[in-house]
Amino acid sequence: MQTPKFAFHKLLVLLVSSQYFRQTSTAPLQLPNKVCQKAGVAILLVDPYFLLKQFDPGLAIACGAGVAGITTAQALSNASLTDFVILEYLPRVGGRVAHTDFGRKPDGSPHLVELGANWVQGLGTPPGPENPIWTLAKKYQLANTYSDYDSIATFNETGAVDFTGLLDEYEDAFTTFGQDAGYILTDNLQDRTARSGLSLAGWKPEKDPAAQAAEWWSYDFEYATPPEQASHEFTAINYNSTFNQWSNENNFVLDPRGFDTFIKGEAATFLKDQDPRLRLNTIVANISYDTSGVTIENEDGSCVRADYAVCTFSLGVLQSDTITFKPELPDWKQTGIETFTMGTYTKIFLQFPPDQVFWNTSYQFLLYADPTERGYYPIFQSLDGEGFLPGSGIIFVTVVSSQSYVVESQDDQITKDQVLAVLRNMFGPENVPEPIAFMYPRWSLEPWAYGSYSNWPPGTTLEMHQNLRANVGRLYFAGEATSAQYFGFLHGAWVEGKTIGDKIAGLIKGTIQTEEVHYDPLHGTTFVDEYDSTNGFILESTFATYGLK
């Protein structure tokens, strides 16, 4: 009986972050005095967490353990392709699902807050389909609370002022916005900015600070970019793919174990405790690829030769030019990478003395309309309330996009003074004490992330996105940015990781023969028949376009 072809393949799952690639000579990779470990599949992830000091013969390598990487490796393992090693840079699993200790409880122990992903968005409506992240959140019993977006108080520089009616006006316009996007899709029309779409739908905030704040709350808070920089058509498709398919519910995860508990739990389904296949802290120097496979050379002098590689770098990393590909990626691929945008979403945490809490903790959200600058410390979220961290005195404010770049590049003290000035405008200077703890991440400066999550600019097409998503020979790509429908969402990373893991398994076993399609030249619009799985559009189009027509 002939041995199945796939039995001879080893797996290489290599998850690598941009920070740890070093630019070297542009000459082809030369390893004349080195014998590289042979493996079957390499999965290159956005966040490298593991340092490989030496290779054991016959092992495959996985560098990085974010959602996409762990899900890719799990898909391979589920296909009985288990000979791999996971390499990551940081001493943890989770990637941009990251938490930290913050502030102090009465007993002196710290609270835990999430720096990155914080919500499960679009849970599901029984007995229909369910968001896979919600399924996993329930599986690991993650503590979470429904985000009640009606639980909001509004303010300007004079204090409390009610402009919540504007939120309803925006929602009415967004309904028309979605319907107009449907005509763009079905009639093969030119895409435009989300700003144009909103304006044509009757929403024109112009210079009204309250209307600008209402718009920021409804748009920027979700997409981490302003409407001027985003696609009308794919804003609607992205929204519908999650919220029309599953539900409008969003649950805020605040578990003392951390949101990444589900990622660690899933990793544990195919990795044993102290599994030698999971190795921390790796620096990858070069990625060289050809028609027969991929070679990974590490800074410590070790190297791996793999039959396939899967890149799960963030879009920000791919755009940063810190990764060396040999040969350089073809023009169609590089254009796909450079076409899309990486948003930044920054949460700034403050803890006040618990006996001096000055805001009404019955509200989940406090929206501020600055008189001169749109998106200036606009939305505060109270964690000192039921379902969160009651009695903690913790509140945080979110900024995105250009305001994120400002706060992440300036000193903590400057940011703290600015935030306190806003809070004192909202509640009166005599009511706002000095915080006892203050902290925020700097996602745009993290060299293994360079931002928070991706978005689609105006004029984008599925063909353009497929060029970002498509493989280059034996080098494949996966992550939230490669999801045509769920970009920017945690479940986008999960879906793409599983999709590519299944595809690589099929290629190795011989059950799949085709590669990912790519386009050269590109068309200026997306044809209706292109909304299919060939271009990463995995849902029935009626789900994504429901309510558009």
Secondary structure as the mmCIF struct_conf table of DSSP 4:
data_model
#
loop_
_struct_conf.conf_type_id
_struct_conf.id
_struct_conf.beg_label_comp_id
_struct_conf.beg_label_asym_id
_struct_conf.beg_label_seq_id
_struct_conf.end_label_comp_id
_struct_conf.end_label_asym_id
_struct_conf.end_label_seq_id
HELX_LH_PP_P HELX_LH_PP_P1 GLN A 2 PRO A 4
HELX_RH_3T_P HELX_RH_3T_P1 LYS A 5 PHE A 8
HELX_RH_3T_P HELX_RH_3T_P2 SER A 18 TYR A 20
BEND BEND1 THR A 26 ALA A 27
HELX_LH_PP_P HELX_LH_PP_P2 PRO A 28 LEU A 29
TURN_TY1_P TURN_TY1_P1 PRO A 32 ASN A 33
HELX_LH_PP_P HELX_LH_PP_P3 CYS A 36 CYS A 36
STRN STRN1 GLN A 37 LEU A 45
BEND BEND2 VAL A 46 ASP A 47
STRN STRN2 TYR A 49 TYR A 49
TURN_TY1_P TURN_TY1_P2 PRO A 57 GLY A 58
STRN STRN3 ALA A 62 CYS A 63
BEND BEND3 GLY A 66 GLY A 66
HELX_RH_AL_P HELX_RH_AL_P1 VAL A 67 ASN A 78
TURN_TY1_P TURN_TY1_P3 ALA A 79 SER A 80
STRN STRN4 ILE A 86 GLU A 88
STRN STRN5 TYR A 89 TYR A 89
BEND BEND4 LEU A 90 VAL A 93
TURN_TY1_P TURN_TY1_P4 GLY A 95 ARG A 96
STRN STRN6 HIS A 99 PHE A 102
BEND BEND5 GLY A 103 GLY A 103
TURN_TY1_P TURN_TY1_P5 PRO A 106 ASP A 107
BEND BEND6 GLY A 108 GLY A 108
HELX_LH_PP_P HELX_LH_PP_P4 SER A 109 PRO A 110
STRN STRN7 HIS A 111 GLU A 114
BEND BEND7 LEU A 115 GLY A 116
STRN STRN8 TRP A 119 GLN A 121
STRN STRN9 GLY A 124 GLY A 124
TURN_TY1_P TURN_TY1_P6 PRO A 126 PRO A 127
BEND BEND8 GLY A 128 GLY A 128
STRN STRN10 GLU A 130 GLU A 130
HELX_RH_AL_P HELX_RH_AL_P2 PRO A 132 LYS A 139
TURN_TY1_P TURN_TY1_P7 TYR A 140 GLN A 141
STRN STRN11 ASN A 144 TYR A 146
TURN_TY1_P TURN_TY1_P8 TYR A 149 ASP A 150
STRN STRN12 ILE A 152 ASN A 156
TURN_TY1_P TURN_TY1_P9 GLU A 157 THR A 158
STRN STRN13 GLY A 159 ALA A 160
TURN_TY1_P TURN_TY1_P10 THR A 164 THR A 164
HELX_RH_AL_P HELX_RH_AL_P3 GLY A 165 THR A 186
TURN_TY1_P TURN_TY1_P11 ASP A 187 ASN A 188
HELX_LH_PP_P HELX_LH_PP_P5 LEU A 189 ASP A 191
STRN STRN14 THR A 193 THR A 193
HELX_RH_AL_P HELX_RH_AL_P4 ALA A 194 LEU A 200
TURN_TY1_P TURN_TY1_P12 ALA A 201 GLY A 202
TURN_TY1_P TURN_TY1_P13 GLU A 206 LYS A 207
HELX_RH_AL_P HELX_RH_AL_P5 PRO A 209 GLU A 215
HELX_RH_PI_P HELX_RH_PI_P1 TRP A 216 ASP A 220
HELX_RH_AL_P HELX_RH_AL_P6 PHE A 221 TYR A 223
BEND BEND9 ALA A 224 THR A 225
HELX_RH_3T_P HELX_RH_3T_P3 PRO A 227 GLN A 229
BEND BEND10 ALA A 230 ALA A 230
STRN STRN15 SER A 231 SER A 231
HELX_RH_AL_P HELX_RH_AL_P7 HIS A 232 TYR A 239
HELX_RH_PI_P HELX_RH_PI_P2 ASN A 240 ASN A 244
TURN_TY1_P TURN_TY1_P14 GLN A 245 TRP A 246
BEND BEND11 ASN A 248 ASN A 248
STRN STRN16 ASN A 250 VAL A 253
TURN_TY1_P TURN_TY1_P15 PRO A 256 ARG A 257
TURN_TY1_P TURN_TY1_P16 PHE A 259 ASP A 260
HELX_RH_AL_P HELX_RH_AL_P8 THR A 261 ALA A 267
TURN_TY1_P TURN_TY1_P17 ALA A 268 PHE A 270
BEND BEND12 LEU A 271 LEU A 271
TURN_TY1_P TURN_TY1_P18 ASP A 273 GLN A 274
TURN_TY1_P TURN_TY1_P19 PRO A 276 ARG A 277
STRN STRN17 LEU A 278 LEU A 280
STRN STRN18 VAL A 284 ASP A 290
TURN_TY1_P TURN_TY1_P20 THR A 291 SER A 292
STRN STRN19 GLY A 293 ASN A 298
TURN_TY1_P TURN_TY1_P21 GLU A 299 ASP A 300
BEND BEND13 GLY A 301 GLY A 301
STRN STRN20 CYS A 303 THR A 312
HELX_RH_AL_P HELX_RH_AL_P9 LEU A 315 LEU A 318
TURN_TY1_P TURN_TY1_P22 GLN A 319 ASP A 321
BEND BEND14 ILE A 323 ILE A 323
STRN STRN21 PHE A 325 LYS A 326
BEND BEND15 PRO A 327 PRO A 327
HELX_LH_PP_P HELX_LH_PP_P6 GLU A 328 PRO A 330
HELX_RH_AL_P HELX_RH_AL_P10 ASP A 331 THR A 339
BEND BEND16 PHE A 340 PHE A 340
STRN STRN22 THR A 341 GLY A 343
STRN STRN23 TYR A 345 GLN A 351
HELX_RH_3T_P HELX_RH_3T_P4 PRO A 354 GLN A 356
BEND BEND17 TRP A 359 TRP A 359
TURN_TY1_P TURN_TY1_P23 THR A 361 SER A 362
BEND BEND18 GLN A 364 GLN A 364
STRN STRN24 PHE A 365 ALA A 369
BEND BEND19 PRO A 371 THR A 372
TURN_TY1_P TURN_TY1_P24 ARG A 374 GLY A 375
BEND BEND20 TYR A 376 TYR A 377
STRN STRN25 ILE A 379 SER A 382
BEND BEND21 ASP A 384 GLY A 385
TURN_TY1_P TURN_TY1_P25 GLU A 386 GLY A 387
BEND BEND22 PHE A 388 PHE A 388
TURN_TY1_P TURN_TY1_P26 PRO A 390 GLY A 391
BEND BEND23 SER A 392 SER A 392
STRN STRN26 ILE A 394 VAL A 400
HELX_RH_AL_P HELX_RH_AL_P11 SER A 401 SER A 409
BEND BEND24 GLN A 410 GLN A 410
HELX_RH_AL_P HELX_RH_AL_P12 ASP A 412 PHE A 427
HELX_RH_3T_P HELX_RH_3T_P5 PRO A 429 ASN A 431
BEND BEND25 ILE A 436 ILE A 436
STRN STRN27 ALA A 437 MET A 439
HELX_RH_3T_P HELX_RH_3T_P6 TRP A 443 LEU A 445
TURN_TY1_P TURN_TY1_P27 PRO A 447 ALA A 449
BEND BEND26 TYR A 450 SER A 452
STRN STRN28 TYR A 453 ASN A 455
TURN_TY1_P TURN_TY1_P28 PRO A 458 GLY A 459
HELX_RH_AL_P HELX_RH_AL_P13 LEU A 462 ARG A 469
BEND BEND27 ALA A 470 ALA A 470
STRN STRN29 VAL A 472 VAL A 472
TURN_TY1_P TURN_TY1_P29 GLY A 473 ARG A 474
STRN STRN30 LEU A 475 PHE A 477
BEND BEND28 GLY A 479 GLY A 479
HELX_RH_3T_P HELX_RH_3T_P7 GLU A 480 THR A 482
TURN_TY1_P TURN_TY1_P30 ALA A 484 GLY A 488
BEND BEND29 PHE A 489 PHE A 489
HELX_RH_AL_P HELX_RH_AL_P14 LEU A 490 LYS A 509
TURN_TY1_P TURN_TY1_P31 GLY A 510 GLY A 510
BEND BEND30 THR A 511 THR A 511
HELX_LH_PP_P HELX_LH_PP_P7 THR A 514 VAL A 517
BEND BEND31 ASP A 520 PRO A 521
BEND BEND32 GLY A 524 THR A 525
HELX_RH_3T_P HELX_RH_3T_P8 VAL A 528 GLU A 530
BEND BEND33 ASP A 532 ASP A 532
HELX_RH_3T_P HELX_RH_3T_P9 SER A 533 ASN A 535
TURN_TY1_P TURN_TY1_P32 GLY A 536 GLY A 536
BEND BEND34 LEU A 539 LEU A 539
HELX_RH_AL_P HELX_RH_AL_P15 SER A 541 THR A 545
TURN_TY1_P TURN_TY1_P33 TYR A 546 LEU A 548
#
